């Protein structure tokens, strides 16, 4: 269950569609990205960035389930860290 402020995040966002790209920095398990994905099911691309590879893998699986037609990419890195794509 998401906190109320997660759902309120959607209110100020512009319409997001197939040509748009969501980047979630500090994605963790992808809770915020999933809230956005549910609100914008036609979103075309998502990049998840997080230093915790296990959480990042969970987030990627969940986002791919929520957005089966989107391109979902991950970057296992923190701010200022080296990047390894998955």
Helices and strands as residue ranges (DSSP letters): H 4-8, E 21-25, H 31-39, E 45-50, H 53-66, E 71-76, E 84-85
